[in-house]
Amino acid sequence: RLFYTSVAAAAALFPHPDPALIHSNVLTENLPTPGGWHYALLGIWDRFDTLWYLRIAERGYDVPRGVVFYPLYPWLIRGLSGLAGPMAAALLISTVSAFFYFWGLLRLARSEFPNARPLRTVMLAATWPASFFFFTGYTEALAVALIVWCVGWARDERWLLAAACAFAAGLTRSAGTLAIVPLAIVAWRARRRTRWSVAIAPLGTLGYWFWLRQTGRLSVAAAYRTYWNTEVASPWTTLWRAIGSLAERLDPLVAISLAALILFFIAGVAARRRMEDRCFSAAMIVHLLLRLCWPPLLGAPRYLLPVYPAYLTMGDWTEKMERTRFAFLCGALFAFNLVWMWAFLSWSLVL
């Protein structure tokens, strides 16, 4: 947290974002004025989706396009805003969630590879390009923390806690709904009657959708189609669009996204992992490919952050790697991560 705060504070002094680029986004009419410590520490993080979460926390779903942002994170921001303000509350939630995510991932790595060095798995997850989103006013940290603890508690047969995490993940973002996949598989193999408490897991997402319908608001799919230039399409359509766009013109963002997708498919689905891990990885990749937008696979490195089985596999791959080579690998990943973060703070990142 201290490191990313320092980088952001430096970014408040040096880059000079294009005002036209800033105001081409939505909800930028009341951005904090640059200058001073308050802006360097907090205001610099008012970027992109963060603006939506802060608005929903303050005013609710008063703008139709805002329904694509699920309610748990804004609720938490609203509940903690009295401590130090909405932006500080958002960063606090993300920071605490990131701690629990790394802790939960470490527990999973230790259970999978008891004689290995599980810290390498956590280091890969922490340096993966786009991992800086864990420390922004976004839902990434909260969602992945809930997912890994859902899986960990399910394997410990603590069904009520696992189901509660899956329920909350479904209220955090659409991908969080997929926590039900590994939870259901682990529960199916269990013998204890208490496993049936997992039935509450999908009610978070279903309850939000039902509330949207009952209040006459757009569905999430309709809002994406109408306001966010994103439609639901078959996975192969999105994949073919990405390959076709690269054949026409080499777009670095599309190339990076496609490479990340292939890596996570190999590490999360094709690798020899538990059935629930492989199914969850496949579900997350299909969920990403169902989003047809332009450019194709937009933001794939960020949307792949919840695929915890891929990090477990990659941690195992690097087990025999020399310490200096592993440090170089993490350094290279982290350098790219910082480049992306700098673009994010400069309003020049395509998300």
N, C-alpha and C positions, 0 to 999 in steps of 0.2 A: 504494500500500500504506500509506504513511504517512498519507494523508488518511483512508482508510477506518478505519484503526486509531484515529485521533483521534476520529472520529465514534462508533465503537464504545465507546471509553473514556468519552466523554461520556454515551453511552446507559447505561453502567453506573452512572452517578451519579443520573440524573434519573428515568427511567421506573420504575414499580413494577408489574411484571406480576402479574396475578391468579394466585395459587397454584393455584386450581382449574383455570384454563386451561392452566397448565404441566403439571400432573399428569394432565390428560386425554390427553396425548400418551404415547407408549410410550418406555421406556428413560429416564425422567426421575427414577428413584429415587436416582441417585448424581450429581446435578448439582453442579458446584463451588459453594461457598458465596460469595455476593456479598460484595465488599469486598476492598480491597487492589489492588496493581498487577498481580498475577498474574491476578486475575479480570478486571480492566479490559482487559488486553492479550490474554488468551487465553481465559479462561473464558466471557466474554461471547459468544463465537462458538459455544458448545455449544448448538446449536439444531436442531430438526427432524431432517433426514436426516443431519446431521453426527454425531449420536449413534450412528446405525447404522454409519456408516463406521468410527468409532472402535472400536465393539464388535467388528465383523468383523475389524478389524486385530488386536485383542487375543485374541479367542476363536474366530474363524472363524464358520462358518454354523451356530451352535448354536440359533438360533431360526428356525422354518420361514418366517416372513414376511420374513426378511432376504435371501432369495435374489433378490429383485428388484433388489438393489444389486450391480452387477457387480464383479468382484474386483480389477481392476488398481489402482484408487485405494487400497483398503485394503492391498494388498500394498506399495505404495510408502510408505504411512504406516508400516506395520510395519517396513520396511527402514530408514526414516530416524528412527524414534522414539528411537533411542539418542542422537541428537544433542542434542535439546532437549525430548523428550516428544512424545506423539502429536498433541496439538492444534497445537503449533508446527510439527510436520512437515506436517500437513494444510494449514496456511496457507502454508507455504513452497512446497509442491507447486503449490497454486493460483496463487500469485503468479508463480512462474517460468513456469507454463503460460500465464498471462495475457500475460506479456511475449512469449512465442513466438507466441501467437495474434495479437496486434497487429502483430508483425513480419511474420508470414505473410500477414495481411490487407493490409498495406502493400505487400508484394511483388506480390500479386494485383492490387491497384489500380493499381500502376505499370505492370504488364504490359498491363492492359486500357486504361488511359487515360494513355499516356506523356506527353502534353502538358497534362494536367490537374493539379489539386492533390490528390493521393491522401490527404493527411493528413485531409481532410474526411471521407472514408469511415471512417477509423479513429476520428475524433472522434464520429461518429454511433454507431458500435458501442460506444464507451466510455461514452456518456451515455444510451444506450437504457435505458428503464425495465426493471429486472431485471438490468442489467449488473453490479450490485454482487455478484451471485453468483459472478463471476469471482474474487472475493477472499474468499469464505467457504470453509468446509470441505465444498464440494460438488464434483461432477465436471465442472461446466460448462466451466471454463477448460481442463482437460486434454482433454476431448472435442473442443472446437472447435479447439484448437491442433493436435491430431492430424489433424483433418479438413482444415483449410486447408493444412497442409504436405503432406498426402497429395495434394491437388489440385495444389499448386504443383510438387511433384517429379514428378508424372505428366506435367504439361505440359513439364517439362524432360527427360522420358523417362528419369528415374532410377527405374526400375521397382521395384527391390528396396526402396529407401527408401520409396517411395510405398506399396508393399504392406505394409511393416512398420508404417507409420503406420495404415493401414486395419485391420490385424490388431489393433493395440493399441487403436484406437478401439472396435472390437467387443468388447473386454474391459472397456471403461470404462463404457458405458451402452448401452441398447438402441438409441437413436438413432445412436450411433456406428457401428453396423453398416451404416448407409446410406452410409457413405463409399465402399462398394463401387460405388455407382451412378455417380458421376462418374469414378471410377477405371476401371471397365469400359468406359465410353464412350470415354474418351481412349485406352485401350489398344487398343480395337477399330479405331480410326483409325490407329494406329501401324503401322510396318512392321518394326521391329526384333524379332528373335526373343525377346529378353530380356523382352519385355512379358508373356510367359506366367508370369513370377514373381508376377503379380497374383493368381494362383490361390490363393495362401496367405491372401489378404485376409479371406475369410469364416471362416477356421478359428478365429479368436479367439472369436467368438460361438458357433459350432458346438461348439467344444471345451468351452466353459463349460456349454452345454446338455447335452452328452453326459456331463459329469462329474456334473451334477445327477441325471441319470437313473441313472447307474451307482451312485451313493451312496444311492439311494432317497429323494432329496429331491423336494419339489414342483417342478414346472416353473414358470417365471417367470409364464406366463399363469395357471396355477392359483393361485399365491400372490396375484397381483393380485385375482383374483376372490374368493378366500376371505378375505383379510385386509385388502385395501386398498380395498374398495368400488368396484372398477374392473373393467370387463369389456371384451372385444373386441366392437366393433359396426361396422357399415358406416359409412363417413364421413358419408353423408347422414343417417343416424340421429342422430349426434352433432350435426351442424349444425342439423338440424330441432329437436332438443331445446333447443339454445341459443336459436334464434329464438323458439320457443314459450315458453320461460321469460321472455324479455324482453317478449313480448306480454302475459303475465300480470302481471309485476311488473318494474319497472325495477331491475335489479341492476347496480350500477356495475362490479363485477368481471367479470360476463358481458359487459357492453357493451364494456369495455376489451379483453377477450380477443377478442371478435368483430371489433372494429375493427382490432386488431393482425393478426389472421388475414387480413382483407381486404387490408390494406396489404402484407403479405408475399407474398400471392398476386399482387398487381399488380406489385410490385417484383421478385419472384423468379421467377415463372412466366410472367406475361403480358408482361413487358418483353422487349425484344429483347436476349437474352443468348445465350451459347454453349449448345449443346444440353445439355452435361453439367451446366451451372449450372441450367438450367430443370428438368431431370429431377430433380436433387437437391432443389431447392426443392419440387417437387411431391411427392416421396417424403417429405420431412420434414413437410409439411402433412398428407398422408394418414396418416402415422404418428401425428401429434397427434390427428387426427379418429377414429382407431381406438380411442382411449381413451374409453370411455363411463363417466363418473363424475358426481357431483353436488357442486357446481353444474357444468354442462357447460362444457367448455373450461377446466377448472381449471388455473391456472398457465400459460396459453398464452404470455404475454410471455416467460417463462423458457424454455419449450420451443422457442421460435422463435429463440433466441440462435444456434444453429449455422447458420442459413440465411444464410451469408455472401454469396450472390449478391444478396440484397435490400439489403444495406449497400452493395455496389458500385453498384447502381442508384441508391439514394438519394444516394450521394456524387456521382454524375453529375448528378442532378437539382439539387443545390445548388451546382453548379459556378459558375453565373452569379449566384448570390445574393450580395447585398452582405455585406461582412464583419460589419457590425453585426447584420443580420438573421439571419445564420447563427449568430452568437454568442448571440442571443436564443433561437433554436430549440434549440441545444444546452443553454442554461441552463434552458429550460422542461422539456426531457426529463430533465435531470439532477436538477431539483427533484423531479419525480415519482419518479425513481429513489431519491432520499434518503428520501422519504416511505415508499416500500415497504421500504427498508432499516430504517428506524426501526420499522416494524410487525413486521418479521422479528425484530429484536433484542428487541422487547417481547412476543414470543410471540403476537402478535395477527394474524399474516398467514396467510391461507388460501393454501396452496401446492398 
